[in-house]
Amino acid sequence: MHGCGRISVTGLSAGTHRWTATYRGEIVSNGTFNLAEITEFRIKEVSIAPEYHVGDMVDAKLVVQNSGTAQIDKFVVKVRIVNPKYEWMGDIAKPEYRTEYNYALSPGQQKDIPVRARIPERVGVVKPTGKYSISIDLLIDNEVTDSKTVKTEVI
């Protein structure tokens, strides 16, 4: 019997798994396969308002998913808020927030994570209105596993 090629699985833990193929109620083949331990952690969705006022708190929602085969017990979410118009001002114009989470996420499991960050009222003497990029990095053991950038406007 010829192999059927690669398969994709979601929600299986690492280890040895058994399979059985049936045709019209009869077992035609069976066997086992070994699933390696893979750490894969993704940002599935980011929800954010289309506009804010200077000084507002950004309340966004991040949906993360353990799409690997290993359990994830700890991760970090890093958020950077940048208005390209004021990047020349340096770090003061690019606030960064870093939050560590201690959630146990099994393979296939997802979690809603609230993301809060403040839009500055002033950057130096400038009222920082305009279009913003909000970059979100997902990290495990200081390694970025996924990144997303969303846009909003500050009025």
N, C-alpha and C positions, 0 to 999 in steps of 0.2 A: 504494500500500500504506500502511495506517495504522500509526503507531508503536504499540509495545506498552507504552509508559509507562516508568516508572523501573525500573532494575534495581539490585541490591545485589551488591557483589563483596567478596571477602576475599582478601588476599594478592597483589593487583596493585599494581605500582608506578605512580607518576604517569607520564603520557606518552600517546602515541597507540597504540591497540590495534586490531587487525583482528578482525572477526567474520564468520562464515558460518552461514547457516541452511539446513538441508537437509530435504527431505521425500521419504521413500521413495528415498533415495539420490541425489536430484536437488537441485542448489543452487537454492534459490528466492530467495535474497537474500544480500547481503553488504555490508559497509561498514566504517567505522572509527568509533571514538569516542575522545574525549580525556578522560583521567582527570586531574583537577586534583590538585595536591599538597596533601594534607591531613595534618596531624599530629593523630593521635588515639591516645591511650595510655590503656589501661583496666586496672583491677584486676579480674581475672577471678574470683579466689578468695582467701580468707583462711582458713588453718587454725590453730586455737589450742586449747589445752587448756581444759576448762571451769573448772578451779580451780588455784590456786597457793598457796604459803605465802609469808608476808612474807619479803622478802630474796631470793626466787627470781629466777632469770633466765627471762624469758618467751622461749621458743623457738617462734616461729610461722613459718608459711610463707605467702608472698605469691606468687600467680601473676599476672604482668602480661602483657598482650598488646598488641602494636602493631596496632591495628585501623584505622590510617590507610593512606595511600599513600606516605608519606615515611619514609625510614630514620631510626631514632632511635639516636643514638650516646651520649647522656649523659642521665641523669635522676637525680632525688633522691627518696628515700623519707623522709617525716617521720612520726614516731610520737609520739603524746601519750597518756599514761596518766593517767586522771582517776578519782578516787573522789569522786562528788558530795558525799558526806558531809563531805569535808575541803577543798573548793574555797575556802572562806572563808579558808584559810591562805595563799592566793596561789600564786605559781610554785613554791614548795618542795613543794607537794602535787600539782603537775602536771608531772612530768618530761617533757621533750621530747628526742627523739633524731632526728638528721638524718644520713643517709648518702647519699653521692654514688656513683653507679655509672657505669662506663664500659663498657657492653655495646653492641655493634652489633646492633640488632634490626631485621630487614627487615619489610616489611609482611606481616601475618598471623602472624608469629613470636611465640611466647610464651616466658617465662623464669620459672623458680622462683627466688624471692629469699628467703633466710633473713632473718627479722626477729628481732633480739634486743634486749631491753630489760629492765632490772632493776626489780622491784617494790621500793620502798624498805622497809627494816626498820623505820624510824621516820620520822615526819614531825614534826619538833620533838620533843615528848615523847610523841607518840601512836603506837601501833602500828596502822598503817592497814589494818585488815581490812575486808571488806565487798565489795560489788559494784563492779566497775570497768568503765569504758568505755575501750577502746583504739581511738583514731582514727588512721587511716593515710591520709596524703595522698601522691599521686603528682604530682611536679612536673617540668616541662620549662621551662627558662629562667625559673625562679621563678614560673611560672604553674601553678596546680593544674589537672591534667587529669582527675583522678578522686579520690574519697574513699570510704572504707568505715569503718564503726565496728562493732566486735565487742565482745561482753560476756564477762567472766570474773569469777570470784570469788576473793578472797584470804582464806585462813583462818589 
